[in-house]
Amino acid sequence: MIAFQRTAMAQELVAALQGKTLLGDAHNGLFLAAPRRTGKSTFLQGDLRPALQAAGVVVVYVDLWADAQRDPGGLIAEAIARALEPQLGLVARSAKKAGLDKVKVGGLEVDTSKIGKVDGLTLTEALRLLHESAGKPVSLIIDEAQHALTSEAGETAMTALKSARDQLNRPGAVNLMLVMSGSDRDKLLRLVNTVAAPFYGSQIQRMPPLGPDFINHVAGLIEAQRTELRPVDQSLLLQAFEVFGYRPQFFMAALGQVLSPLADVAGRFEPALVEAARQQQAQDEAQMASDYLGLKPTEQAVLWRMLAQGPRYRPYDAEALRFYRDITGRPVSVTQAQKALEALRQHMPALVWKSARGEYALQDVAMHRWFDTLVATDMWPPRASHGHLPLDDD
């Protein structure tokens, strides 16, 4: 994978997190949404983290999708504990090895047995200690932050982080900078859009995708290595990149294939790249259709309702039950709808996401774009081919 730095955007976000911009609320928490595989995590780790460190900030990074089987609350606490460990110093480490429960570091009495455990107060104390012992501001970057909402411990951790922010920050001094990213804006909104949400009032920012600057960088690399291909048609490269959904991994893989000396490409490579993108898009859509057609009638009706309603989806209200009945041709009870939702969650791959509060959303936001396209072209719902046999709920 080639390296493409987004230094200017990283510097702008660092200033916003430090509260140095005239407008904006990033110093109270920066929430970034971008589809999966569009370079979000690469930016956070390769651009934003180094920029924060260069500004004298201690950075803690945790990806809640790194281990989907682990409780997200535990992952957050452990990431803070790992960053704190080097800051504790020889005295604290010796105390832990000697089995001492408490030690004074930086003027704070620390319960060493609790560091890293999921406890709201402990997280706040650990972040305060990390800040005071390092003598620097702290930034906590949580990638795929919406996953924290899938467990009570994760929700507790988020509430604790809000409390830590309120305690550590004051006018003119931002000592705790929180960065939350998510691959689904609708899920990430659940952290900010209700009075009960831990970061109520904060705004979700859409992270801009890679675009012409990235394509210009790639074209420059091609022209430097393959002089016979000069000039590269950047408009066709950008067209292919857009069809790939602005996902650099898929784009670069296809580019490598069409530029390979083993590739059977007649003429210029750019049209072949656009065709490869369209084939990938067709395959993705065919897989979604196959997944949908492989569901039982009630499961299809529930998924259809979720696709149509988006963040407004309520699984068991009167309108939803009426919708399920109209689609399946028979009454659907709340219990049957619950079973269908659970089946969609257990599907491989999972089609539905559930929060600890019992809220449901699509696992893959790309299904919304697929659905909207079919509806706009009057091709919804997908039609079964000979390879798909209708399933019965029973």
Buried (B, 14 or more C-beta within 10 A) or exposed (E): EEEBEBEEBBBBBBBBBBBEBEEBBBBBBBBBBBBBBBBBBBBBBBBBBBBBBEBEBBBBBBBBBEEEEEBBBBBBBBBBBEBBBEBBBEEBBEBBEEEEEEBEBBEEEBBBEBBBBBBBEBBBBBBBBBBBBBEBBBBBBBBBBBBBBBBEBBBBBBBBBBBBBEBBBEEEEBBBBBBBBBBBBBBBBBBBBEEEBBBEEBBBBEBEBBEEEBBEBBBEEBBEEEEEBEEBBBEBBBBBBBBBBBBBEBBBBBBEBBBEEEEEBEEEBBBBBBBBBBEBBEEBBEEBBBBBBBBBBBBBBBBBBBBBBBEEBEBBEEEBBEBBBEBBEEEBEEEBBBBBBEBBBEBEEBBBBBBBEEBBBBBBBBBBBBBBEBEEEEEBBBEBEEEBEEEEBE
